[in-house]
Amino acid sequence: MASPVPSACCVVLAAVVMVYAQRHSQMDTHVQYERLGADVTMQCGAMDWDAAVTWTANGTDIDESHLNGSHLVLRNVDLTHSGQYACYEGSSWHLKYQTYLKVGTSPKEPVLMCRSNNYPKGFYCSWHLPSPTYIPNAFNITVMHGPRELVCEKDAFPKNRCHIRYLQLFSTVKYKVTLTVTNALGRNATTITFDEFAIVKPDPPENVVAKPVSNNPRRLEVRWQNPSSWPDPESFPLKFFLRYRPLILDQWQHVELSDGTSHTITDAYAGKEYIIQVAAKDNDIGTWSDWSVAVHATPWTEEPKHLTTEAQVAETTTTGTSSFVPPPTTKICDLEAVVGSGAVTVSWAEGLVLAAVGVLFI
C-alpha cells in the first residue's frame, strides 16, 4: 500500500504552484494617472462590491484597512503611492484586475527661449518646465513668420531644443513661436514674438589666454578667438568687451574693443593676480554674449637680487678662515719636527736605529 504522505505533499505543492501562477499570471495592465494629494479609489474589475478580494502593491499585500468592500481606497496620494496594483479573488486567488498608478501634476506654463548664436544661418528655440510633473509630457512647437509656418528640426540631444533656418534675412516681419505641453493630467502653453535681430547673441569667445609682458610690471597681454559657432566673422564681424580685476578687489575694469582678438592691459597692479573674461557681440545687432571662462594671470615681476654688504663679506671671510681644516693625509707623522728655537732635527727612522744599537751594547 502506497504511503499517503508523498501524495499529500504533491497536492500541497501543486496548490502552491497554482496560487503562484495565478498571482503572477499575465493580464493587460492599465495605467492610471492621479494628481498629487488626491483620494484614489480602484475597483477590482467586475467583482461585486461585497466580494472577498486581496489587493497588492508591487507584490506586497495591502492591509484591509485600506479597503471599502472590494474597492481599494488611497487617501491623499503622494509620489510613494506610484506603482503596480493588483486585485485577486479571495477564494481562488484568480487575478481579476491590475493597474499601474502614476502620481503627478499637470504642467505649469513652460519657459520658452529663442536665440541665434550662428547668425545669419538661423536660430534655435529651447524650453523647459518650471517644475517637474513626475509623469510623461509631450511638447509641440509651432514657428510662424507672418502667415508662413517654418519647420523646427528637433535635436536628438538635448531633447528640448529645435533649430529653424532663416529663409529671408533682414526681414521686418516678426516671428511668433508657440509651445504647448500636455500630459495625462492637463495642458499649458506659452507664446513669444520677436524681431530677427533681437535674438542674435553669439557664444562667448574661446581659448582666452592671458600672459605677463616681460620687463613690464603693469602689463598683461590677453588673446582670444571668435566663437567657433559664429559662421562668418568676415561678413558679420564681432566686437568684444573685456573685463578684469585683481583678486583682492571686487570692482571690475572694462574695455570695449571694436575689432581684433587681443588687448594689452596697461594699468595692472604689479605683482597682483588678475582674473580676466571676454564677451562678444555682433557689431550692429543683437546682444552681448555670456562671459567667457575666466583666466588668471599675474604681471611680470623682477627676480630679487642677492645683496651683500661689506660687513657680510668680512664676516664670511673670517668664518671661512677660522673654520678651515686641511685635507687628511696618509702619513703617520712628519719626517721632521721642529722643537723650540734652534732645536736639532731628528729623523724618526734614525731614532729607531740608535735605540736598536743601544740595546745591543747593554
C-alpha positions in Angstrom: 0.0 0.0 0.0 1.4 3.4 -1.0 2.2 5.9 1.6 -0.3 8.8 1.8 2.5 11.2 2.8 4.0 11.7 -0.7 0.6 12.1 -2.3 -0.3 14.8 0.3 3.0 16.6 -0.4 2.3 16.6 -4.1 -1.2 18.1 -3.6 0.2 20.9 -1.4 3.0 21.6 -3.9 0.5 21.7 -6.8 -1.7 24.1 -4.8 1.3 26.4 -4.1 2.3 26.4 -7.7 -1.3 27.1 -8.8 -1.6 30.1 -6.4 1.8 31.4 -7.5 0.9 31.1 -11.2 -2.5 32.8 -10.6 -0.9 35.7 -8.7 1.7 36.2 -11.4 -0.5 35.5 -14.4 -0.3 38.0 -17.2 -3.1 40.4 -17.7 -3.4 43.7 -19.6 -2.1 46.4 -17.3 -4.0 49.7 -17.2 -2.2 52.9 -16.5 -4.0 55.2 -14.1 -2.8 58.8 -13.6 -3.8 60.7 -10.4 -2.9 64.2 -9.0 -0.7 64.7 -6.0 -2.9 65.0 -2.9 -6.0 63.3 -4.5 -8.1 60.5 -3.0 -8.0 57.5 -5.3 -10.5 54.6 -5.5 -9.8 51.5 -7.5 -12.4 48.8 -8.4 -11.5 45.1 -8.6 -12.5 44.7 -12.2 -16.1 43.3 -12.4 -16.1 41.9 -8.9 -19.1 42.8 -6.7 -18.6 45.4 -4.0 -19.0 42.9 -1.2 -16.8 40.2 -2.8 -13.8 38.9 -0.8 -10.7 40.2 -2.5 -7.0 40.8 -1.8 -5.1 43.8 -3.1 -1.3 44.0 -3.6 1.0 46.9 -4.3 4.2 46.0 -6.1 3.7 42.4 -5.0 3.0 43.1 -1.3 -0.4 42.5 0.3 -2.3 45.7 1.3 -3.8 45.9 4.7 -7.6 45.5 4.7 -8.0 48.9 6.5 -7.5 50.4 3.0 -10.5 48.5 1.5 -14.0 49.7 1.2 -15.7 46.4 0.3 -13.8 45.1 -2.7 -12.6 48.7 -3.6 -9.1 49.9 -2.7 -9.1 53.5 -1.3 -5.9 55.6 -1.1 -6.1 58.9 0.7 -4.0 62.0 -0.2 -1.7 60.1 -2.5 1.9 61.2 -3.0 4.8 60.0 -5.1 5.4 56.9 -2.9 2.0 55.6 -4.0 3.1 55.2 -7.6 3.5 51.5 -8.6 1.7 48.4 -9.8 -1.6 47.4 -8.0 -3.3 44.1 -8.5 -6.6 42.6 -7.2 -7.2 38.8 -6.6 -10.4 36.9 -5.9 -10.3 35.9 -2.2 -11.1 32.2 -2.5 -9.4 31.2 -5.8 -6.6 33.8 -6.0 -7.5 34.5 -9.6 -6.1 37.8 -10.8 -9.1 40.0 -11.5 -7.6 43.4 -12.2 -4.2 45.2 -12.3 -3.2 48.7 -13.0 -0.1 50.9 -12.8 -0.7 54.0 -10.7 1.3 57.1 -11.6 1.0 60.1 -9.4 1.9 63.6 -10.7 0.8 67.0 -11.6 -0.5 68.9 -14.6 2.1 71.1 -16.4 2.7 74.7 -15.5 3.3 77.3 -18.2 6.5 76.3 -19.9 9.6 78.6 -20.2 10.5 79.3 -23.9 13.6 81.0 -25.3 14.8 81.6 -28.8 18.3 82.7 -29.8 20.6 83.0 -32.8 24.2 82.1 -32.0 25.1 81.4 -35.6 23.7 84.3 -37.4 22.8 84.5 -40.3 22.2 80.8 -40.7 19.2 80.5 -38.3 18.2 80.3 -34.7 17.1 77.7 -32.2 14.4 77.6 -29.5 14.7 75.7 -26.2 12.2 75.1 -23.4 11.7 73.6 -20.0 9.1 73.4 -17.3 9.4 75.5 -14.2 8.7 72.5 -12.0 8.5 68.7 -12.6 5.2 66.9 -13.3 6.6 63.3 -12.4 4.7 61.9 -15.4 5.4 61.9 -19.2 4.9 65.2 -21.0 4.5 65.9 -24.7 5.7 69.2 -26.3 4.6 70.7 -29.5 6.2 73.8 -31.0 4.9 76.0 -33.8 7.0 78.7 -35.5 5.3 81.3 -37.7 6.9 84.0 -39.8 4.0 86.1 -40.8 1.5 83.7 -42.4 4.2 81.1 -43.1 4.9 78.2 -40.8 8.6 77.2 -40.5 10.0 73.8 -39.8 11.6 73.4 -36.4 14.0 70.4 -36.6 14.3 68.8 -33.1 17.7 67.9 -31.8 18.4 64.4 -30.6 20.2 65.9 -27.6 19.1 67.9 -25.8 15.6 66.8 -26.5 14.0 70.2 -25.5 15.5 72.1 -28.4 14.9 72.6 -32.1 16.6 74.6 -34.9 15.0 76.9 -37.6 16.8 78.2 -40.7 16.3 81.7 -41.9 14.5 81.7 -45.2 14.7 85.5 -45.5 17.3 87.8 -44.0 16.8 91.4 -42.8 13.1 90.9 -42.6 10.9 93.3 -40.6 8.2 90.7 -40.1 8.1 89.3 -36.6 8.5 85.7 -35.7 5.9 84.0 -33.5 6.7 80.8 -31.6 4.1 78.9 -29.6 4.9 76.0 -27.3 2.2 73.6 -26.0 2.8 71.0 -23.3 0.3 68.3 -22.4 0.2 65.2 -20.1 -2.5 62.9 -18.8 -3.5 65.5 -16.1 -3.7 68.7 -18.2 -2.1 71.1 -20.7 -0.5 74.5 -20.8 1.1 76.8 -23.4 3.1 79.9 -24.0 3.8 82.2 -27.0 6.6 84.7 -27.7 7.1 87.1 -30.6 10.4 88.8 -31.6 12.3 90.5 -34.4 15.0 88.8 -36.3 17.8 91.0 -34.9 16.6 90.9 -31.3 17.6 87.3 -30.7 21.1 87.5 -32.1 23.5 86.5 -29.3 26.9 85.0 -30.0 28.5 82.3 -27.9 31.4 83.5 -25.6 34.9 83.9 -27.1 37.0 80.8 -26.9 40.6 80.0 -25.9 41.2 83.1 -23.8 44.8 83.4 -22.7 46.5 86.0 -20.5 50.2 86.3 -20.1 52.6 88.8 -18.4 54.7 91.1 -20.6 58.5 90.8 -20.0 60.1 93.8 -18.2 56.7 95.4 -17.8 55.3 95.0 -14.2 52.0 96.7 -15.0 51.0 94.9 -18.3 49.2 91.8 -19.2 48.7 90.6 -22.8 45.2 89.0 -23.4 44.3 87.0 -26.5 41.2 85.0 -27.6 39.4 83.5 -30.6 36.0 84.1 -32.1 33.4 81.6 -31.0 33.5 78.5 -33.3 29.7 78.6 -33.8 29.9 82.1 -35.4 29.9 81.1 -39.1 31.1 84.3 -40.9 33.1 86.7 -38.9 34.4 88.5 -42.0 30.9 89.4 -43.2 29.4 89.8 -39.7 32.3 90.9 -37.5 32.2 90.8 -33.8 33.2 93.4 -31.2 34.4 92.5 -27.8 34.1 93.6 -24.2 36.9 92.7 -21.8 36.7 92.9 -18.0 39.5 92.4 -15.5 40.2 92.9 -11.8 42.8 91.8 -9.2 41.6 89.1 -7.0 42.0 91.3 -3.9 39.3 93.7 -5.3 35.6 93.2 -6.3 35.4 96.1 -8.8 35.9 95.3 -12.5 37.6 97.4 -15.0 36.2 97.3 -18.6 37.4 97.9 -22.1 35.3 97.7 -25.3 37.2 96.8 -28.5 35.7 97.3 -31.9 38.0 94.9 -33.7 40.8 92.4 -33.1 41.1 89.5 -30.8 43.8 90.8 -28.4 44.4 93.5 -25.9 47.2 94.7 -23.6 46.2 95.7 -20.2 48.5 98.6 -19.1 47.2 99.6 -15.7 47.6 96.3 -13.7 48.9 96.4 -10.2 52.4 95.0 -10.1 52.6 91.5 -8.6 48.9 91.1 -8.1 47.0 88.1 -9.6 44.2 89.1 -12.0 41.0 87.4 -13.2 40.0 88.2 -16.9 36.9 87.5 -19.0 35.8 88.5 -22.5 32.3 88.8 -24.1 31.3 89.1 -27.8 28.6 90.9 -29.8 27.7 91.5 -33.4 28.9 94.9 -34.5 25.4 96.2 -35.3 22.7 93.9 -33.9 21.7 91.7 -31.1 23.0 91.5 -27.5 26.2 90.6 -25.7 27.2 87.0 -25.2 27.8 85.5 -21.8 31.2 85.9 -20.3 34.0 83.6 -21.4 35.6 81.1 -19.0 37.7 83.1 -16.5 41.5 83.0 -16.8 44.1 84.1 -14.3 47.4 85.9 -14.8 50.0 87.9 -12.8 52.1 90.8 -14.3 55.9 90.3 -14.7 58.0 90.8 -11.6 61.8 91.3 -11.5 63.7 88.4 -9.9 65.1 89.5 -6.5 68.9 90.1 -6.5 71.2 88.9 -3.7 72.7 92.0 -1.9 76.0 91.6 0.0 77.3 94.3 2.4 80.9 94.9 3.4 80.2 93.6 6.9 78.7 90.4 5.4 81.8 90.0 3.2 84.2 90.4 6.3 82.1 88.0 8.3 82.1 85.4 5.6 86.0 85.8 5.2 86.6 85.4 8.9 84.3 82.5 9.3 85.9 80.8 6.3 89.4 81.3 7.6 88.8 80.1 11.2 86.9 77.1 10.2 89.4 75.8 7.5 90.5 72.2 8.0 93.3 70.8 5.9 92.6 67.6 4.0 93.6 64.4 5.7 97.0 62.8 4.9 98.1 59.2 4.7 101.4 59.9 6.6 101.7 58.5 10.1 103.8 61.5 11.1 106.1 64.2 9.6 109.6 63.2 8.8 110.9 66.2 10.6 109.7 68.1 13.6 110.8 71.4 14.8 111.3 71.6 18.6 111.9 75.0 20.1 114.3 77.7 18.7 117.5 76.3 17.2 116.4 72.7 18.0 118.1 69.8 16.4 116.1 68.0 13.8 116.0 64.3 14.4 114.8 61.7 11.9 112.2 59.3 13.2 113.9 56.4 11.4 117.4 57.3 12.7 116.0 57.3 16.2 114.9 53.7 15.8 118.3 52.6 14.6 120.1 54.3 17.6 117.7 52.6 20.0 118.4 49.2 18.5 122.2 49.7 18.7 121.9 50.8 22.4 120.1 47.6 23.2 122.9 45.5 21.7 125.5 47.2 23.9 123.7 46.6 27.2 
